[in-house]
Amino acid sequence: MPSLFTTAEFWQYLSIPVIAALIGWTTNWLAIKMTFYPLEFIGKPPFLGWQGIIPSKARKMAAISVDATISKIGTVPEIFQQIDPKVLAAYVTHTVEPRTEEYVDELMLKEHPTFWENLPPSARRMVYDRVRKSIPQLVDNLIDDLSENIEDLLDIKGMVIERLAADKRLLNRIFLECGEAEFRFIINSGFYFGFLFGLVQMTAWYFYQAWWVLPVFGLLVGWATNWIALNVIFRPLHPKKIGPVRLQGLFLKRQPEVAESFCHIVTHEILTVGNLINAILEGPNGDRARNMVKKHIKPLVDETTGMGKALTQVAFGPTGFATLKHQVGEKAIELSRTSFNNPVFEHDRAEAVKTIMVERMIALSSEEFQDLLRPCFQEDEIKLIMVGSALGFFAGVAQLVFIFGQAIA
């Protein structure tokens, strides 16, 4: 046991807490990276390689995220009402009306080109006018019908899960942006906690220089820095005052800020009007929704033909008239899918939905709120700790061999 430091020994001993700090920083940095990257498996499945924990279980993590947040801060009818069906109907009417002539021409030239081309211009204008006048009421009726049946037509949980499972980068973004400050703390705290553990390691090495001391302490540093950082983020759940100091988990302190960030991503990139309409039309009850559209739009043909309906049916024939009704319904469904591509309108409706979601997310209890971020650490956390511990162990071995010049017994 040394009794006096030489200059060389001084630097050797000083290297212990410094290297421990670097081990702590590196293992925590690696733990965060391995949680989210790579997006796809790299290596030889199933064991030789790695895929980020979140991307590897995208569907499960998306489901956890939905259950922890969206299902608690907004029901399907509330979200749809916040979009405002009246505004939605007005927007559809405003979008479709200016292109009435184009749509009518497209349908008629496709199904009955000879009849339409030989129709006098005055008769065509009459058709255009009748269609244009009928649109607002038809759209209002359709939107009202959708509103009344929205819970049966729209599966928001399934929609969000499918979207996030298909877009692993977006799923990562939700966790990374919501937990940005916490992830930064985890990485940086690894350095500080590692240095403190390193001082203990240095003291132990000074008094007891068994070959296993440095490797074992390296392993403990890799494990403990991660464990402590996670507990500081999520504990205590509720504010506790110790003298003048108010303690609470770092993530929980940022509930209003995190709510704003999370709800912005969800409402502007997932629960957009266009995505919701597509989910209604293509979801589990999509057939019912599409039939609803056709039911409300098909009368447009009868309304347009008006007094000339009998003559029109003779000109088209029973089959042709039925085909025209079918094509009008299909065109209405197509327009439903493609009409919501106005960024200004999408942003405006997203902000309306976001308002109610942020308020309710801020109101979540600490127990409920922590579930937004906690699962991304809990899922396969043992793997990350084992990797960090292994790195710390090998760093300790390297210290033993290359800095202190000792061999492993």
Long-range contacts (C-beta under 8 A, 24 or more apart in sequence): 1-206, 1-207, 1-208, 1-209, 2-206, 12-403, 12-404, 13-202, 13-205, 13-206, 14-202, 15-399, 15-403, 16-198, 16-201, 16-202, 16-205, 16-214, 16-399, 17-194, 17-195, 17-196, 17-197, 17-198, 17-199, 17-201, 17-202, 18-195, 18-198, 19-198, 19-395, 19-399, 20-194, 20-195, 20-197, 20-198, 20-201, 20-217, 20-218, 20-221, 21-190, 21-191, 21-192, 21-194, 21-195, 21-198, 22-191, 22-194, 22-395, 23-194, 23-218, 23-221, 23-222, 23-225, 23-391, 23-392, 23-395, 24-189, 24-190, 24-191, 24-192, 24-193, 24-194, 24-195, 24-197, 24-221, 24-222, 24-225, 25-187, 25-188, 25-190, 25-191, 25-194, 26-190, 26-391, 27-190, 27-221, 27-222, 27-225, 27-226, 27-387, 27-388, 27-389, 27-391, 27-392, 28-186, 28-187, 28-189, 28-190, 28-225, 28-226, 28-229, 28-388, 29-187, 29-190, 30-387, 30-388, 30-391, 31-186, 31-226, 31-384, 31-385, 31-387, 31-388, 32-183, 32-186, 32-187, 34-383, 34-384, 34-387, 35-376, 35-377, 35-384, 36-172, 36-175, 36-176, 37-172, 39-168, 39-169, 39-172, 40-168, 52-168, 52-172, 53-376, 53-379, 53-380, 53-383, 53-384, 54-168, 54-171, 54-172, 54-175, 54-376, 54-379, 55-168, 55-171, 55-172, 57-379, 58-164, 58-165, 58-168, 58-171, 59-161, 59-165, 60-379, 61-164, 61-171, 61-375, 61-376, 61-379, 62-160, 62-161, 62-163, 62-164, 62-165, 62-171, 63-157, 63-161, 64-371, 64-375, 65-160, 65-164, 65-171, 65-174, 65-372, 65-375, 66-156, 66-157, 66-160, 66-161, 67-157, 67-371, 68-368, 68-371, 68-372, 68-375, 69-262, 69-266, 69-361, 69-371, 69-372, 70-156, 70-157, 70-160, 70-266, 70-357, 71-157, 72-360, 72-364, 72-368, 73-263, 73-356, 73-357, 73-360, 73-361, 73-364, 74-353, 74-356, 74-357, 74-360, 75-151, 76-150, 76-151, 76-154, 76-156, 77-147, 77-150, 77-151, 78-356, 79-156, 79-271, 79-276, 79-353, 80-147, 80-150, 80-154, 80-276, 81-147, 82-352, 82-353, 82-355, 82-356, 83-273, 83-276, 83-349, 83-352, 83-353, 84-349, 84-352, 85-143, 85-144, 85-146, 85-147, 86-143, 87-349, 88-143, 88-273, 88-349, 89-136, 89-139, 89-140, 89-142, 89-143, 91-339, 91-340, 91-342, 91-345, 92-139, 92-143, 92-335, 92-339, 93-135, 93-136, 93-139, 95-339, 95-342, 96-135, 96-139, 96-335, 96-339, 97-132, 97-135, 100-128, 100-131, 100-132, 100-135, 101-128, 103-331, 103-335, 104-128, 104-131, 106-331, 107-324, 107-327, 107-328, 107-331, 110-327, 111-316, 111-320, 111-323, 111-324, 111-327, 112-315, 112-316, 112-320, 112-324, 115-315, 115-316, 127-304, 130-303, 130-304, 130-306, 131-300, 131-304, 134-300, 134-303, 134-304, 135-300, 138-296, 138-297, 138-299, 138-300, 141-296, 142-292, 142-293, 142-296, 142-297, 145-292, 145-296, 146-280, 146-289, 146-292, 149-292, 150-280, 152-285, 152-288, 153-280, 153-283, 153-285, 153-288, 153-289, 153-292, 154-276, 154-279, 154-280, 154-283, 155-279, 155-283, 155-284, 155-285, 156-271, 156-279, 158-279, 158-283, 158-284, 159-270, 159-275, 159-276, 159-279, 159-283, 160-266, 160-270, 160-271, 163-270, 163-275, 164-270, 170-265, 170-269, 170-270, 173-265, 174-262, 174-265, 174-266, 175-373, 175-376, 177-261, 177-262, 177-265, 178-258, 178-261, 178-262, 178-372, 178-373, 179-251, 179-258, 179-373, 179-376, 181-250, 181-254, 182-233, 182-250, 182-251, 182-373, 185-229, 185-232, 185-233, 185-250, 186-226, 186-229, 186-230, 186-233, 189-225, 189-228, 189-229, 189-232, 190-225, 190-226, 190-229, 193-224, 193-225, 193-228, 193-229, 194-221, 194-225, 197-221, 197-224, 197-225, 209-404, 209-406, 211-400, 211-406, 211-407, 211-408, 211-409, 212-409, 214-396, 214-397, 214-399, 214-400, 214-404, 215-393, 215-394, 215-396, 215-397, 215-400, 216-393, 216-396, 217-396, 218-392, 218-393, 218-394, 218-395, 218-396, 218-397, 218-399, 219-389, 219-390, 219-392, 219-393, 219-396, 220-389, 220-392, 221-392, 222-385, 222-388, 222-389, 222-390, 222-391, 222-392, 222-393, 222-395, 223-385, 223-388, 223-389, 223-392, 225-388, 226-384, 226-385, 226-388, 227-385, 230-377, 230-381, 233-373, 234-370, 234-374, 237-366, 237-367, 237-370, 238-366, 249-366, 249-370, 251-370, 251-373, 252-366, 252-369, 252-370, 255-361, 255-362, 255-364, 255-366, 255-369, 256-362, 258-369, 258-372, 258-373, 259-357, 259-358, 259-361, 259-362, 260-358, 262-361, 262-372, 263-354, 263-357, 263-358, 263-361, 264-354, 266-354, 266-357, 267-350, 267-351, 267-353, 267-354, 267-357, 268-346, 268-347, 268-350, 268-354, 271-350, 271-353, 272-340, 272-346, 272-349, 272-350, 273-340, 273-345, 273-346, 273-349, 273-350, 274-340, 274-341, 274-346, 277-336, 277-337, 277-340, 278-337, 281-333, 281-336, 281-337, 290-333, 293-329, 293-332, 293-333, 293-336, 294-326, 294-329, 294-330, 294-332, 294-333, 297-328, 297-329, 297-332, 298-325, 298-328, 298-329, 300-328, 301-325, 301-328
